[in-house]
Amino acid sequence: MMKQDWKKHDSEVKPGMFIEGKWHKKKYLIKKKLGAGAIGSVYLCDVNGRPAALKISDNSTSMTVEVNVLKSLEKVQGTRLGPYLLDVDDWVSPLGAKYSFYVMEYLKGEPLGTFIQQQGKEWLGVFMLQLLEDLNKLHQSGWVFGDLKTENLMVIQTPPRLRWVDVGGTTQIGRAIKEYTEFYDRGYWGMGTRRAEPSYDLFAFVMVFLHVYYPKRFEKGANPEATLMRKLNEVKALTPYRHVLKKALMGKYTSSADMKRELIQLLQRVQQHKQTQTRSQSRKKMNSGKPVAIEIGGLTFLAVGYYLLSLLL
């Protein structure tokens, strides 16, 4: 049924055509298709010379829920959790089919995995703290992300910031998760229920960063829990965060704030350890008469520094 809906959208919406809202009469020039999900398809469009993202579906009920989620996120003060909502309307196609659509801010950036590969593992801590901060605000407002995955995240530049590009799976806390992707779903791994609660998102949080290093994903095997722990242990770049990530996989955190707090404490300990090692090495080099190279815990300094900066943006 889902594939049939996609084909229906593809046959009706083509690059170069205009979509005009039935009620607001605003016109949107379709540029290209950006992707498709369980609810509908998303297109890059042009409105008054500026790019925007237009999501369209024949499922008006689900679209109304998504719009309400976006409106709820906009009410969260001091942050940008999801794309800005620009317009909500209906469209009647030339063939007479009725669709619902909404237009939102177009976030241009690059995938998380691509950014980490190009800029280095030092950014892992930065994005972990940013994402935990945003998840905490979402959870405090009564929602969970639900379908948290790398495809729904984008790194926006100047300065680098992890943003959400699709909040279609967002679910009110206490209800059943309405949309999920197996690899990121703790129910699929036998590690918990599909009840909407912060710990559900925190499991998916770990899978997001595992996916950075396993872009082709991996099978759960006969013992899913053992598979996850082994795969996590095999990623050297995640070693500094391993303790916290394992606890999240096991559902040990009841809130994203607790996980964020422990992650910051862990990073601070790593920095202190590195600084102690650096001072020890420096003293040895000074005693030997060799040039001294001063280092700091770069990974931690960058992560905590950018995290604090992001709170001001």
N, C-alpha and C positions, 0 to 999 in steps of 0.2 A: 504493500500500500504506500509506503514511504517513497519507493522508487517511482511509482506512478505519479505521485504528487510532484516530484522533481521534474519528471518528463513533461508534466502539464505546465509547470512554470517555464521550463525551457522553450516550450512551443509557443507560449504567449508573450514572453518577455525577451527581447532581442536588443543587442547593442545598436545604438543609433536611433532608437524609438523614444518617444516621450510618454511618460506616465503622468496623467493629470488627476489630481485628487477630486473626488466627487463633491466634497463639501467645501474644502478650502480653495480649490481651483489652482493650487500651485502645480507647476510643471517641473518634471525631473527628467533630464536627458540621461538615458541608460548608457554607461560607458563599457562596462564588462561585468561578468559574474565573478564574485569573490569567493563564494562557497555555498554549501547547502547543509541544512541540519534536519533534525527530526520534525521541526515545525514548518520551516519554509526555506527560501533562498535569499541570499544577500547579494546585492549588486552595488558596484561603484557607480555613482551618478553625479551629475553636475547640476547645481542649483545656483543661478545668478553668478556663474563663473567660478564657483567654489565647489570642491569635492565634498561628497557626503556619502553615507552608506544607507541604502534602502533595503529593508527586509520586507518580503511579501509572502503571503500565504493565503490559502483558501480556508484555513482553520481560524475563524475570527475569535473563537473563545480562547484558544491558546495565545493568540496575538494580544488579546486584551490583558491576559495575565502578565505577559512579558512587558507590556507598556506600563502596567501598574508597578512592576518590579523596578523598572528604570526610574519611574517617578519617585518611588520610595528611596532609591539610592541617591537621587538628587537632593533629598531632604537631609541626608547625613552631612552634618556641618564639617567644613574644613578639609574635605577630601574629594577626590574624583574616583569613585569606585568603578563606575561604568561609563560608557560613552554618553555624551549629552544628547537628550532627546530633542529633536528639532520640529517634528511634525507627525501627526497621526491622522490617517484618512482611509478612505476606501477607493477602489478603482474598478471600473467596469471595462473589461477588455473589448476589443473590436468584435470578438466572437460572442460577447454577451456574458462571459463568465465574471463572477463577482469575487474580488479579492480584498483583503485587508492589508494595509502596509503601514510601516512607520519609518521615519527618516531620522538618522542619528549621526552624531559626529563621526567623521572618518579618521581613524587613527592609523597613521602611516608610520611603520617601524619595521623591525625585523624579528624573526622568531627567536625565542629565548636560547635555543640550542645553537643557532648560528652566531648569536652575539657572544656566547660563552666561548665557542671555538675560536672566534676571531680575536676577542679581547682578553681572554684568559680566565682561569678558575678563580682569581681574586674577586670576581664579581658575584660569585655564588652567594657569599654571605650578605652582600648588598641586597640582592633580589629576594633572598629568604626573609630578611627583616622587613623589607617593603611589603612583601606579600602577606606576611603574618600580621602586620599592622593593618592592612586593608581588610583582611579576613576578620580581624577582631572587631573592626567597626561594623562590618556587615553582620556578624553574629550578634553584636549588641543591639542592632536594629531589628532583630528577630528573624533573620534569614540565614540560610547556608547557600553556598555557591552551587553545590550539587554536582554539576558536570564540569568540575575543575580539571583542566587538561592543558597541555602545551599549546594546542590549537586555539584555545580561547584566551591566550596571553600574548602580549606584544611588547617588545622593548622600544620605548619612545626615547629619542635622543634629547640632548641639551637641557638638563643633564639626563643621563640614562635613568629611565623610570619604567617599571613593569606596570602595564595597564591591562585591564580586562576589555576584551573586544566583543564578547558574546555572553550575556547573562541569562540566556534562555532556559537554563536548567535550575535557576535559583528557586529554592523551595522554602516555605515557612518552617521554622523550627518545630519539630514534633510530628510533622507529616511524613509520608513516604516520599523518598526521592523520586521525582517524576521523570528525570532524564539523566542518563549516565553512560559512560563508556567503559567497557569491561576492564581494560587494563588498569584504570584508575579507581575502580569500584571495589571497596573492601568486601562486599558481598560475593563478588566473583572469586576473590581469593580466600573466602571462608574466614575472613578476619573480623567479621562484625555484620551488623544488620544494615539495611538500607533506610534506616530511620534518619530523618534530617536533624542532625546535631553537629556541633563544632568538630567533634572527633572524626566525623565522616569526611569533612573537608581536609582535616589534617593528615589523614591517610593518603588522600589524593595529592596533597602537597608534596609528600615524599615521592610519590610516583612521578610527579612532574619533573623533579630533579634527577630521578633515576632515568627517565626517558631521554634526558639530555645526553646521557652516556650510553643509552641503549636505544638509538633512534628506530630500530626495527622491532623494538619491544622483545618480549620473551614469553615462553609458555610457563604456566604455573607448575607443571609437573605433578608427581604423585604426592608431594608434600609441599603445598604452596607456601607455608610459612618459612620452611627451610630454604626454599628457592629465593624468596625475597631477601632473607638475611644474607645468603651467599652472594647474591648479585650486589647487594649494598656493600658488603665487605670487599668485593673485587674492584670497586671504584676508588682509586687512590685519592682523587680530587675531593671526595666526600668524607675522607677520614676525619678531618677536624670536627665534622658535624654528626658523625656516626651515632654517638650516644643519644643525642636528641632525636634524630631521625628514626632510630629503632623504637624509641618510646612512642613516637607518633604512630608507627605502624602497628604497635601493640595496643593502641587506644588508651595510653596512659595519661593523656592530657584531656582535661575536661573543658579547657578553653584555649583559644589561640594566644591569649595574653600570657598564660602560664608557659606555653611553649616559647614564645618570643622572649620572655624574661630569662628562661633557662638558656636559650641560645646566646643571648647577650652575655650572660655570666660565663658561659663556655668560651666565647670568643675573647673575653677579657683575660681568662686564665691562660689561653693560648698565647696571647700577646705578652703577658707577664713572663711566661716560660721562655718565649723567644728573646725577650729583652735580657733575661738572666743569662741565657746562653751567649748572647751577643757581648754582654759585659765581660763574661768569663773568657771568651775568645779574644776580645780586645786586649785584656790584661796579658794574656799569653803572648800575643803579637807584640805588645809594647815591651815585654820582658825580653823577647827574642830580637828586638830591634827592627822588626818588619813593619811595613806600612799598615796602618789601622783602617779597616773599612767598617763604618758604623751602619748598622741596620736597625730597623724597627719591625715590629710585627705587622708587615704590610697588609696582609690579608685582613687582620682584625681592624687596623686603623682605617682602611678603605671602607670596610663594611659598616662599622659603627658611624664613621664620619658621614658617609653618603646617606645612611639611614636618618641621622639627625637632620641633614640638609633637606631630605625629602619631606620631613614633617613641616617644613616651612613653606613648601611649594603648593 
